[in-house]
Amino acid sequence: MPTLYVDADACPVTREAIACARRAHLPCVIAGDSGHNLAKHVRPDDPTEPTAGFWVRLLQVGQGADAADFAIVCELESGDVVVTQDFGLASMALGRGCAAIDPRGHVYDQRTIDALLLVRHATKQELRSKRRRGKPRVSKHAAFEPGDRERFVRNLDQLLKRQ
């Protein structure tokens, strides 16, 4: 039985991911650093102990860059599903035979993940260069829209059915 892992650090769809796991009767692990209140996403009636179907476990890790990502990777088994907006975690999940989806509903693909990692690297290099020249940082991320949330739920439901 696959498990749904949610990289909850700055994830706008944690509740929706848990709801998808609940509908699919699959276990769900919510991972985040100690600076986040992960319990706020779990309903009081959600089972937190392993059962034959749906249950939720909180995986609280120490603070630090990528701490939640590495905690998730350590637990992944082939067939699991990961919700993350981090290309590095998505790449590691795909490499372990898992599926990965971002909060806007984009399902990561083994054929395109290398290109995404390359773009991420180039973007980081550009930001470092701008900082050295004293230019202000401007976010290029589009605002999270209601349609993104709907696409995420639709695509995650489909992904969980396939796993």
Backbone as a chain_set.jsonl record, in Angstrom:
{"seq": "MPTLYVDADACPVTREAIACARRAHLPCVIAGDSGHNLAKHVRPDDPTEPTAGFWVRLLQVGQGADAADFAIVCELESGDVVVTQDFGLASMALGRGCAAIDPRGHVYDQRTIDALLLVRHATKQELRSKRRRGKPRVSKHAAFEPGDRERFVRNLDQLLKRQ", "coords": {"N": [[0.849, -1.174, 0.0], [0.695, 2.123, -0.962], [2.118, 5.146, 0.454], [1.243, 8.486, 1.187], [3.262, 11.271, 1.154], [3.767, 14.462, 2.495], [5.459, 17.352, 1.942], [5.44, 19.643, 4.067], [6.486, 22.13, 4.629], [5.897, 25.349, 3.922], [3.719, 24.622, 2.295], [0.8, 25.074, 0.543], [-1.363, 23.367, 0.301], [-1.778, 21.358, 2.173], [-3.928, 20.45, 3.817], [-5.737, 19.678, 1.817], [-4.296, 17.606, 0.609], [-4.251, 15.711, 2.674], [-6.986, 15.188, 2.779], [-7.326, 13.946, 0.286], [-5.811, 11.61, 0.685], [-7.36, 10.496, 2.685], [-9.762, 9.957, 1.275], [-8.776, 8.056, -0.513], [-8.107, 6.051, 1.184], [-5.494, 5.744, 2.204], [-2.354, 5.753, 3.973], [-0.889, 8.735, 5.387], [1.814, 10.948, 5.621], [2.913, 13.773, 7.194], [5.378, 16.036, 6.806], [7.63, 18.321, 8.291], [9.58, 21.16, 9.43], [10.617, 21.998, 12.806], [9.665, 24.511, 13.264], [7.108, 24.738, 12.378], [3.604, 24.294, 12.931], [2.451, 21.405, 12.624], [0.336, 19.838, 13.456], [-1.982, 21.3, 13.193], [-3.151, 20.757, 10.788], [-4.403, 18.351, 10.934], [-7.384, 16.557, 11.499], [-9.324, 16.237, 14.521], [-10.515, 13.702, 14.691], [-9.02, 12.091, 13.042], [-7.261, 9.091, 12.555], [-4.173, 8.351, 14.149], [-2.484, 6.3, 14.462], [-0.973, 3.452, 12.917], [-3.126, 1.793, 10.706], [-5.272, -0.392, 8.78], [-6.038, 1.204, 6.678], [-6.557, 4.563, 5.989], [-4.561, 6.823, 7.838], [-2.825, 9.298, 9.79], [0.446, 10.558, 10.174], [2.644, 12.639, 11.913], [5.678, 14.032, 10.992], [7.972, 15.528, 12.447], [10.781, 17.484, 12.066], [14.126, 18.703, 12.77], [15.089, 22.191, 12.503], [16.38, 23.55, 9.502], [17.926, 23.79, 6.308], [16.358, 21.849, 3.931], [15.815, 19.739, 5.712], [13.337, 18.442, 6.198], [12.932, 17.372, 3.666], [15.01, 15.458, 3.384], [14.337, 13.746, 5.466], [11.94, 12.71, 4.538], [12.812, 11.384, 2.181], [14.362, 9.349, 3.292], [12.441, 7.606, 4.192], [10.949, 6.767, 2.011], [9.36, 4.406, -0.141], [9.176, 2.382, -3.053], [6.518, 3.311, -5.175], [5.257, 5.048, -3.455], [3.842, 8.36, -2.929], [4.69, 11.765, -3.3], [4.123, 15.03, -2.168], [5.335, 18.02, -3.122], [7.029, 21.147, -3.595], [9.593, 21.32, -4.188], [12.138, 20.813, -6.407], [14.395, 19.212, -6.094], [13.715, 17.321, -4.085], [11.586, 16.124, -5.435], [12.965, 14.97, -7.572], [14.599, 13.096, -6.227], [12.578, 11.456, -5.192], [11.375, 10.469, -7.552], [13.546, 9.024, -8.489], [13.537, 6.929, -6.716], [11.463, 5.389, -7.484], [8.994, 6.461, -6.983], [6.051, 8.594, -7.138], [5.586, 12.089, -7.787], [4.181, 15.273, -7.033], [3.376, 18.719, -7.497], [2.215, 21.567, -5.496], [0.504, 22.975, -7.181], [-0.572, 21.144, -8.797], [0.937, 19.991, -10.807], [2.293, 17.133, -12.129], [5.305, 15.638, -11.549], [7.82, 14.46, -13.826], [9.949, 11.875, -14.905], [11.253, 12.292, -17.306], [11.513, 15.042, -17.551], [12.538, 16.157, -15.251], [15.275, 16.647, -14.917], [15.704, 18.919, -16.503], [14.19, 20.784, -15.078], [15.673, 20.895, -12.717], [18.022, 21.985, -13.726], [17.146, 24.529, -14.533], [16.448, 25.534, -12.019], [18.978, 25.639, -10.819], [20.274, 27.526, -12.493], [18.693, 29.761, -11.978], [19.197, 30.209, -9.263], [21.907, 30.857, -9.433], [21.741, 33.246, -10.869], [20.339, 34.85, -9.028], [22.225, 35.006, -6.947], [24.226, 36.433, -8.244], [22.903, 38.867, -8.714], [22.496, 39.705, -6.075], [25.115, 40.157, -5.265], [25.659, 42.37, -6.796], [24.054, 44.162, -5.58], [21.365, 44.421, -6.213], [17.809, 44.516, -5.686], [15.806, 41.74, -4.52], [13.342, 40.175, -6.419], [10.331, 38.513, -6.442], [9.377, 35.956, -8.654], [7.321, 34.259, -8.682], [4.056, 33.265, -9.419], [0.94, 34.274, -7.966], [-0.846, 32.082, -5.768], [-3.636, 30.491, -6.97], [-7.247, 29.875, -6.832], [-7.918, 27.992, -8.812], [-5.566, 26.558, -9.023], [-5.536, 25.052, -6.684], [-7.785, 23.416, -7.097], [-6.955, 21.98, -9.381], [-4.777, 20.658, -8.28], [-6.03, 18.928, -6.371], [-7.644, 17.353, -8.084], [-5.674, 16.146, -9.757], [-4.042, 14.853, -7.85], [-5.853, 13.053, -6.698], [-6.267, 11.375, -8.927], [-3.664, 10.42, -9.308], [-3.218, 8.99, -6.93], [-5.083, 6.95, -7.237], [-3.933, 5.532, -9.33], [-1.592, 4.545, -8.218]], "CA": [[0.0, 0.0, 0.0], [1.524, 3.335, -0.995], [1.936, 6.191, 1.46], [1.334, 9.851, 0.689], [4.128, 12.128, 1.949], [3.573, 15.879, 2.208], [6.51, 18.268, 2.382], [4.528, 20.68, 4.551], [7.141, 23.434, 4.751], [5.362, 26.305, 2.938], [2.809, 23.937, 1.381], [-0.541, 25.645, 0.687], [-2.426, 22.377, 0.063], [-1.612, 20.24, 3.104], [-5.251, 19.912, 4.181], [-6.296, 19.013, 0.644], [-3.568, 16.354, 0.432], [-4.765, 14.777, 3.681], [-8.339, 14.797, 2.343], [-7.16, 12.994, -0.814], [-5.378, 10.348, 1.292], [-8.533, 9.979, 3.393], [-10.666, 9.385, 0.255], [-8.13, 6.889, -1.116], [-7.839, 5.092, 2.267], [-4.049, 5.529, 2.239], [-1.662, 6.482, 5.041], [-0.357, 10.043, 5.018], [2.849, 11.453, 6.512], [3.1, 15.206, 7.034], [6.731, 16.335, 7.274], [7.982, 19.731, 8.343], [10.549, 21.453, 10.478], [10.053, 22.27, 14.133], [9.074, 25.839, 13.289], [5.741, 24.67, 11.872], [2.603, 23.56, 13.708], [1.902, 20.415, 11.697], [-0.908, 19.267, 13.996], [-3.143, 22.118, 12.808], [-3.719, 20.223, 9.551], [-5.028, 17.049, 11.205], [-8.663, 16.628, 12.195], [-9.278, 15.506, 15.797], [-10.965, 12.312, 14.546], [-8.126, 11.337, 12.167], [-6.413, 8.129, 13.27], [-2.749, 8.669, 14.087], [-1.751, 5.047, 14.601], [-1.13, 2.651, 11.702], [-4.293, 0.923, 10.553], [-5.32, -1.008, 7.456], [-6.328, 2.199, 5.648], [-6.093, 5.927, 6.216], [-4.106, 7.358, 9.124], [-1.903, 10.413, 9.61], [1.584, 10.65, 11.089], [3.398, 13.877, 11.81], [7.123, 13.808, 10.993], [8.559, 16.829, 12.795], [12.243, 17.404, 12.007], [14.798, 19.915, 13.209], [15.166, 23.253, 11.511], [17.553, 23.487, 8.639], [17.614, 23.658, 4.893], [16.097, 20.513, 3.389], [15.702, 18.706, 6.748], [12.119, 17.663, 5.943], [13.132, 16.642, 2.41], [15.842, 14.273, 3.615], [13.568, 12.838, 6.325], [10.99, 12.024, 3.649], [13.556, 10.478, 1.3], [14.793, 8.184, 4.079], [11.32, 6.695, 4.425], [10.241, 6.421, 0.773], [9.405, 3.089, -0.767], [8.65, 2.422, -4.413], [5.063, 3.392, -5.245], [4.752, 6.145, -2.62], [3.571, 9.621, -3.614], [5.205, 12.902, -2.548], [3.66, 16.377, -2.516], [6.429, 18.953, -2.847], [7.349, 22.119, -4.627], [11.05, 21.287, -4.28], [12.555, 19.952, -7.505], [15.37, 18.246, -5.606], [12.976, 16.227, -3.444], [10.842, 15.422, -6.49], [13.928, 14.16, -8.31], [14.968, 11.945, -5.396], [11.41, 10.579, -5.123], [11.272, 9.77, -8.834], [14.656, 8.072, -8.535], [13.224, 5.784, -5.856], [10.282, 4.699, -8.008], [7.793, 7.089, -6.426], [5.457, 9.679, -7.915], [5.677, 13.382, -7.101], [3.275, 16.285, -7.556], [3.564, 19.994, -6.814], [0.956, 22.098, -4.956], [-0.365, 23.5, -8.24], [-1.133, 20.005, -9.518], [1.837, 19.495, -11.849], [2.907, 15.846, -11.789], [6.681, 15.599, -12.024], [8.069, 13.388, -14.771], [11.36, 11.497, -14.992], [11.832, 12.819, -18.546], [11.701, 16.5, -17.52], [13.026, 16.629, -13.952], [16.632, 17.188, -15.064], [15.581, 20.285, -17.024], [13.727, 21.62, -13.973], [16.817, 21.092, -11.818], [18.95, 22.887, -14.402], [16.563, 25.875, -14.441], [16.584, 25.95, -10.619], [20.378, 25.992, -10.602], [20.553, 28.78, -13.2], [17.986, 30.825, -11.266], [19.965, 30.49, -8.037], [23.133, 31.548, -9.838], [21.358, 34.607, -11.238], [20.016, 35.57, -7.798], [23.491, 35.287, -6.262], [24.889, 37.491, -8.994], [22.177, 40.124, -8.451], [22.769, 40.113, -4.693], [26.471, 40.709, -5.225], [25.607, 43.693, -7.421], [23.206, 45.019, -4.754], [20.019, 44.592, -6.757], [16.8, 43.912, -4.811], [15.223, 40.47, -4.947], [11.951, 40.264, -6.841], [9.758, 37.181, -6.61], [8.781, 35.719, -9.966], [6.288, 33.244, -8.524], [2.685, 33.756, -9.556], [0.108, 34.06, -6.78], [-1.576, 30.812, -5.734], [-5.015, 30.755, -7.393], [-8.191, 28.788, -6.527], [-7.817, 26.959, -9.845], [-4.401, 25.722, -8.703], [-5.974, 24.133, -5.634], [-8.687, 22.436, -7.728], [-6.125, 21.129, -10.238], [-4.0, 19.806, -7.385], [-6.895, 17.873, -5.83], [-8.032, 16.463, -9.186], [-4.529, 15.35, -10.201], [-3.592, 13.967, -6.781], [-6.823, 11.942, -6.628], [-5.96, 10.458, -10.048], [-2.356, 9.811, -9.049], [-3.373, 8.001, -5.861], [-5.811, 5.8, -7.802], [-3.004, 4.761, -10.185], [-0.546, 3.922, -7.426]], "C": [[0.896, 1.241, 0.0], [1.179, 4.29, 0.146], [2.062, 7.535, 0.77], [2.192, 10.648, 1.658], [3.908, 13.574, 1.518], [4.73, 16.66, 2.808], [5.774, 19.54, 2.796], [5.177, 22.039, 4.765], [6.657, 24.319, 3.602], [4.455, 25.645, 1.908], [1.392, 24.468, 1.581], [-1.678, 24.63, 0.566], [-2.313, 21.17, 0.993], [-2.95, 19.623, 3.475], [-5.88, 19.142, 3.025], [-5.607, 17.671, 0.393], [-4.053, 15.302, 1.422], [-6.151, 14.284, 3.281], [-8.267, 13.78, 1.2], [-6.741, 11.627, -0.278], [-6.551, 9.687, 2.014], [-9.482, 9.294, 2.408], [-10.101, 8.102, -0.345], [-7.836, 5.786, -0.104], [-6.359, 4.702, 2.315], [-3.434, 6.283, 3.406], [-1.027, 7.767, 4.505], [0.653, 10.487, 6.071], [3.063, 12.929, 6.173], [4.448, 15.555, 7.645], [6.985, 17.836, 7.241], [8.962, 19.985, 9.464], [9.855, 21.92, 11.75], [9.467, 23.67, 14.253], [7.631, 25.873, 12.82], [4.848, 23.872, 12.82], [1.904, 22.583, 12.764], [0.552, 19.879, 12.154], [-2.136, 20.054, 13.574], [-3.832, 21.588, 11.554], [-4.545, 18.956, 9.774], [-6.336, 17.251, 11.956], [-8.585, 15.821, 13.483], [-9.67, 14.029, 15.666], [-10.084, 11.493, 13.598], [-7.301, 10.351, 12.983], [-4.935, 8.48, 13.087], [-1.873, 7.438, 14.306], [-1.974, 4.219, 13.34], [-2.335, 1.728, 11.764], [-4.248, 0.342, 9.146], [-5.565, 0.009, 6.347], [-5.715, 3.542, 5.98], [-5.672, 6.161, 7.66], [-3.083, 8.432, 8.826], [-0.791, 10.343, 10.646], [2.295, 11.971, 10.831], [4.879, 13.555, 11.937], [7.78, 15.172, 11.177], [10.076, 16.662, 12.837], [12.843, 18.709, 12.51], [14.825, 20.959, 12.107], [16.454, 23.121, 10.72], [17.118, 23.278, 7.208], [17.464, 22.185, 4.517], [15.961, 19.405, 4.432], [14.478, 17.827, 6.508], [12.285, 16.819, 4.682], [13.918, 15.353, 2.643], [15.147, 13.261, 4.53], [12.566, 12.042, 5.492], [11.721, 10.985, 2.804], [13.977, 9.214, 2.038], [13.684, 7.161, 4.261], [10.658, 6.18, 3.151], [10.451, 4.983, 0.346], [8.768, 3.218, -2.138], [7.115, 2.409, -4.395], [4.465, 4.482, -4.381], [4.556, 7.393, -3.474], [4.025, 10.761, -2.715], [4.598, 14.195, -3.085], [4.776, 17.334, -2.131], [6.544, 19.97, -3.959], [8.862, 22.206, -4.839], [11.475, 20.295, -5.362], [13.544, 18.882, -7.062], [14.688, 17.052, -4.945], [12.194, 15.431, -4.484], [11.771, 14.496, -7.269], [14.333, 12.911, -7.518], [13.812, 10.952, -5.288], [11.261, 9.786, -6.42], [12.354, 8.712, -8.961], [14.431, 6.836, -7.688], [11.954, 5.056, -6.305], [8.975, 5.231, -7.454], [7.244, 8.106, -7.423], [5.586, 10.953, -7.098], [4.795, 14.393, -7.824], [3.518, 17.584, -6.801], [2.221, 20.558, -6.366], [0.015, 22.712, -5.991], [-0.928, 22.391, -9.119], [-0.284, 19.482, -10.661], [2.48, 18.198, -11.372], [4.301, 15.824, -12.404], [6.911, 14.347, -12.858], [9.569, 13.129, -14.862], [12.029, 12.099, -16.225], [12.154, 14.307, -18.476], [12.336, 17.017, -16.228], [14.439, 17.207, -14.059], [16.601, 18.626, -15.576], [15.117, 21.233, -15.918], [14.856, 21.908, -12.987], [17.833, 22.065, -12.421], [18.453, 24.332, -14.322], [16.694, 26.394, -13.011], [18.015, 26.396, -10.332], [20.71, 27.337, -11.257], [19.896, 29.96, -12.496], [18.73, 31.202, -9.993], [21.252, 31.235, -8.361], [22.841, 33.01, -10.167], [21.045, 35.442, -9.994], [21.283, 35.929, -7.019], [24.225, 36.447, -6.935], [24.224, 38.844, -8.734], [22.441, 40.624, -7.034], [24.149, 40.736, -4.573], [26.515, 42.115, -5.822], [24.677, 44.645, -6.67], [21.812, 45.258, -5.294], [19.007, 43.911, -5.841], [16.242, 42.616, -5.405], [13.756, 40.676, -5.273], [11.441, 38.853, -7.084], [9.119, 37.07, -7.987], [7.675, 34.674, -9.893], [4.911, 33.878, -8.64], [1.923, 33.45, -8.268], [-0.631, 32.73, -6.902], [-3.049, 31.099, -5.969], [-5.936, 29.606, -6.976], [-8.133, 27.658, -7.553], [-6.638, 26.032, -9.62], [-4.787, 24.657, -7.686], [-6.855, 23.029, -6.228], [-7.909, 21.464, -8.608], [-5.314, 20.159, -9.385], [-4.848, 18.632, -6.883], [-7.263, 16.867, -6.919], [-6.862, 15.558, -9.581], [-3.994, 14.423, -9.118], [-4.559, 12.793, -6.621], [-6.524, 10.915, -7.719], [-4.659, 9.7, -9.807], [-2.463, 8.724, -7.985], [-4.144, 6.773, -6.334], [-4.897, 4.911, -8.627], [-1.973, 4.013, -9.372], [-1.149, 2.683, -6.821]], "O": [[1.758, 1.386, 0.867], [0.091, 4.237, 0.719], [2.889, 7.707, -0.126], [1.894, 10.702, 2.851], [3.867, 13.875, 0.325], [4.955, 16.637, 4.019], [5.517, 20.412, 1.966], [4.478, 23.011, 5.054], [6.976, 24.062, 2.442], [4.428, 26.072, 0.754], [0.834, 24.333, 2.669], [-2.844, 24.997, 0.715], [-2.719, 20.068, 0.622], [-3.096, 18.401, 3.45], [-6.48, 18.086, 3.225], [-6.263, 16.703, 0.007], [-4.244, 14.142, 1.059], [-6.458, 13.101, 3.427], [-9.069, 12.847, 1.157], [-7.25, 10.6, -0.727], [-6.715, 8.468, 1.961], [-9.954, 8.186, 2.665], [-10.847, 7.172, -0.649], [-7.37, 4.709, -0.477], [-6.006, 3.53, 2.445], [-3.933, 7.34, 3.792], [-0.679, 7.864, 3.328], [0.382, 10.413, 7.27], [3.353, 13.287, 5.031], [4.651, 15.397, 8.849], [6.608, 18.527, 6.294], [9.157, 19.142, 10.34], [8.656, 22.198, 11.756], [8.83, 23.98, 15.26], [6.993, 26.925, 12.858], [5.286, 22.899, 13.433], [0.875, 22.914, 12.175], [-0.283, 19.509, 11.328], [-3.241, 19.513, 13.597], [-4.981, 21.938, 11.288], [-5.299, 18.541, 8.893], [-6.401, 18.011, 12.921], [-7.861, 14.827, 13.543], [-9.207, 13.196, 16.446], [-10.368, 10.318, 13.368], [-6.705, 10.728, 13.991], [-4.509, 8.859, 11.996], [-0.647, 7.544, 14.33], [-3.053, 4.277, 12.75], [-2.537, 0.99, 12.728], [-3.288, 0.564, 8.409], [-5.321, -0.296, 5.18], [-4.513, 3.651, 6.221], [-6.358, 5.738, 8.591], [-2.53, 8.476, 7.727], [-1.036, 10.104, 11.828], [2.517, 12.365, 9.686], [5.292, 12.883, 12.881], [8.099, 15.869, 10.213], [10.593, 15.807, 13.555], [12.136, 19.706, 12.657], [14.612, 20.654, 10.934], [17.472, 22.641, 11.219], [16.083, 22.671, 6.933], [18.36, 21.38, 4.768], [15.989, 18.23, 4.068], [14.567, 16.603, 6.601], [11.83, 15.676, 4.636], [13.536, 14.288, 2.158], [15.345, 12.055, 4.385], [12.37, 10.847, 5.715], [11.29, 9.834, 2.723], [13.95, 8.125, 1.465], [13.956, 5.978, 4.461], [9.872, 5.234, 3.216], [11.543, 4.423, 0.451], [7.912, 4.077, -2.352], [6.496, 1.608, -3.695], [3.292, 4.82, -4.541], [5.045, 7.47, -4.601], [3.78, 10.739, -1.509], [4.564, 14.426, -4.294], [5.124, 17.451, -0.956], [6.206, 19.699, -5.111], [9.346, 23.063, -5.579], [11.213, 19.096, -5.258], [13.537, 17.771, -7.591], [15.042, 15.905, -5.213], [12.145, 14.203, -4.421], [11.401, 13.366, -7.589], [14.4, 11.811, -8.067], [14.035, 9.741, -5.292], [11.045, 8.575, -6.389], [12.106, 7.625, -9.483], [15.064, 5.805, -7.912], [11.434, 4.206, -5.582], [7.963, 4.531, -7.456], [7.889, 8.433, -8.419], [5.683, 10.909, -5.872], [4.674, 14.377, -9.049], [3.828, 17.565, -5.61], [1.18, 20.075, -6.812], [-1.157, 22.944, -5.695], [-1.667, 22.654, -10.067], [-0.731, 18.617, -11.414], [3.136, 18.171, -10.331], [4.463, 15.971, -13.615], [6.286, 13.31, -12.633], [10.364, 14.069, -14.893], [13.226, 12.386, -16.206], [12.976, 14.795, -19.251], [12.64, 18.205, -16.13], [14.763, 18.163, -13.355], [17.388, 19.46, -15.129], [15.6, 22.362, -15.829], [14.982, 23.024, -12.483], [18.431, 22.869, -11.706], [19.235, 25.249, -14.074], [17.016, 27.565, -12.807], [18.232, 27.414, -9.676], [21.354, 28.186, -10.641], [20.479, 31.042, -12.424], [18.876, 32.384, -9.683], [21.64, 32.149, -7.633], [23.6, 33.903, -9.79], [21.438, 36.606, -9.911], [21.396, 37.036, -6.493], [24.772, 37.325, -6.267], [24.91, 39.851, -8.555], [22.593, 41.826, -6.816], [24.332, 41.725, -3.864], [27.315, 42.949, -5.4], [24.522, 45.8, -7.065], [21.141, 46.202, -4.876], [19.294, 42.854, -5.278], [16.212, 42.43, -6.621], [13.016, 41.28, -4.497], [12.043, 38.088, -7.837], [8.409, 37.973, -8.429], [7.15, 34.25, -10.923], [4.64, 34.91, -8.026], [2.228, 32.483, -7.57], [-0.995, 32.308, -8.0], [-3.649, 31.881, -5.231], [-5.47, 28.483, -6.785], [-8.284, 26.49, -7.195], [-6.691, 24.856, -9.98], [-4.404, 23.494, -7.818], [-6.691, 21.854, -5.903], [-8.17, 20.262, -8.587], [-5.181, 18.983, -9.724], [-4.426, 17.479, -6.964], [-7.197, 15.658, -6.694], [-7.032, 14.348, -9.725], [-3.539, 13.321, -9.422], [-4.124, 11.657, -6.428], [-6.527, 9.713, -7.454], [-4.564, 8.501, -10.066], [-1.867, 7.656, -8.125], [-3.878, 5.664, -5.871], [-5.05, 3.69, -8.635], [-1.518, 2.947, -9.788], [-0.471, 1.958, -6.094]]}, "num_chains": 1, "name": "protein.A"}
